[in-house]
Amino acid sequence: MADTPSSEVQPDPPDESAPATVEPPAEPAAPIRTAAQPMQDLGNLHRMLDVPLDMTVELGRTQMPLSEVLRLDTGSVVTIDRLPGEPIDLLINGRVFARGEVVVVNDTFGFRVTELADGGRTGPEPRPQGD
């Protein structure tokens, strides 16, 4: 210890009888992206931006036996599982992505998003398909 300056503190030798403590590595904080951030902040996601997705606006569903389907004709009314004024679903690849309302834009139908599906889950469950 003759070469060690007196102001430098030497660590104590490890105590062989004390249990070793291992601290888990610190997890990096997940980046939070706001809508105002540019797309280049998304890393390699830009490579997937041109991948086509199936988008469906679903007004409602119902089930009926084949005999009733065969009786459908011009003017027939089919009741569905939605009430007037109830939000309709926007599905992306069969999963609910958003809810909203039908609007008319330049003599064609459109869809106005009024709420996004719950983003806290790993993915919204698809609506049950009729058999």
C-alpha positions in Angstrom: 0.0 0.0 0.0 3.0 2.2 -0.1 2.2 3.3 -3.7 -1.4 4.3 -2.8 -1.9 8.0 -2.0 -3.5 8.5 1.5 -6.5 10.4 0.0 -7.6 7.4 -2.1 -10.0 5.1 -0.3 -9.6 1.4 -0.9 -12.7 -0.8 -1.0 -13.2 -3.3 1.8 -12.6 -6.9 0.8 -15.8 -8.8 0.2 -17.3 -10.6 3.2 -17.4 -14.2 2.3 -20.0 -15.0 4.9 -22.6 -12.4 3.7 -25.0 -13.5 0.9 -24.3 -11.9 -2.4 -26.9 -9.4 -3.7 -27.6 -9.1 -7.4 -29.5 -6.1 -8.6 -31.5 -6.6 -11.8 -30.4 -4.5 -14.7 -32.3 -1.3 -15.1 -35.0 -1.5 -17.8 -34.9 1.2 -20.3 -37.9 3.4 -20.2 -40.3 2.8 -23.1 -40.3 5.7 -25.5 -43.5 7.7 -25.5 -44.5 8.9 -29.0 -46.9 11.7 -29.4 -48.9 12.3 -32.5 -46.8 15.4 -33.2 -43.6 13.4 -33.5 -42.3 12.8 -37.1 -42.5 9.2 -38.5 -38.7 8.8 -38.6 -38.8 8.4 -34.8 -40.5 5.0 -35.3 -37.3 3.2 -36.3 -37.9 0.5 -38.9 -41.7 0.8 -38.8 -41.5 2.9 -41.9 -40.7 -0.3 -43.9 -44.2 -1.5 -43.1 -46.2 1.7 -43.8 -47.2 0.4 -47.3 -48.5 -3.0 -46.1 -52.2 -3.1 -47.1 -54.7 -3.8 -44.3 -58.3 -4.9 -44.6 -60.5 -2.2 -43.2 -64.2 -2.8 -42.6 -66.9 -0.5 -41.2 -69.4 -2.7 -39.6 -72.9 -1.4 -39.0 -74.0 -4.5 -37.1 -74.5 -8.3 -37.2 -77.3 -10.8 -37.0 -77.8 -14.5 -37.4 -80.7 -16.2 -39.2 -81.4 -19.7 -40.5 -80.9 -20.5 -44.2 -84.7 -20.7 -44.7 -85.0 -17.0 -43.7 -82.1 -16.0 -45.9 -83.8 -17.7 -48.9 -87.0 -15.7 -48.2 -85.1 -12.3 -48.4 -86.3 -10.2 -51.3 -86.3 -6.6 -52.4 -87.7 -4.5 -49.5 -87.0 -7.1 -46.8 -85.8 -5.7 -43.5 -83.0 -7.4 -41.6 -82.7 -6.4 -38.0 -79.1 -6.2 -36.6 -77.6 -6.1 -33.1 -77.2 -2.3 -33.0 -79.5 0.5 -31.8 -80.0 3.7 -33.7 -77.3 6.2 -32.6 -75.0 3.5 -31.2 -71.4 3.8 -32.4 -70.4 1.5 -35.2 -67.1 -0.4 -35.4 -64.1 0.2 -37.6 -62.2 -3.1 -37.9 -58.7 -3.5 -39.1 -57.9 -7.1 -40.2 -60.9 -8.3 -38.2 -60.1 -6.5 -34.9 -62.0 -3.5 -33.6 -59.7 -0.5 -34.0 -62.1 2.4 -33.5 -65.8 3.3 -33.1 -67.6 6.1 -34.8 -70.5 7.2 -37.0 -71.5 7.1 -40.6 -71.2 10.5 -42.4 -71.9 11.6 -46.0 -69.0 13.1 -47.9 -69.6 14.3 -51.5 -72.5 12.0 -52.1 -70.7 8.9 -50.7 -70.6 7.4 -47.2 -67.7 8.0 -44.9 -66.8 7.2 -41.3 -66.0 9.7 -38.6 -63.9 8.2 -35.7 -65.3 9.2 -32.3 -63.2 6.9 -30.1 -60.3 4.6 -30.5 -60.5 1.1 -29.1 -58.8 0.4 -25.8 -55.1 0.8 -26.3 -54.2 -0.7 -23.0 -54.7 -4.3 -24.1 -52.5 -6.2 -26.4 -55.2 -6.0 -29.0 -58.9 -5.7 -29.1 -60.8 -8.9 -29.5 -62.5 -9.5 -32.8 -66.3 -9.5 -32.8 -67.7 -13.0 -32.9 -68.4 -14.3 -36.4 -71.8 -15.7 -37.3 -71.7 -19.4 -38.3 
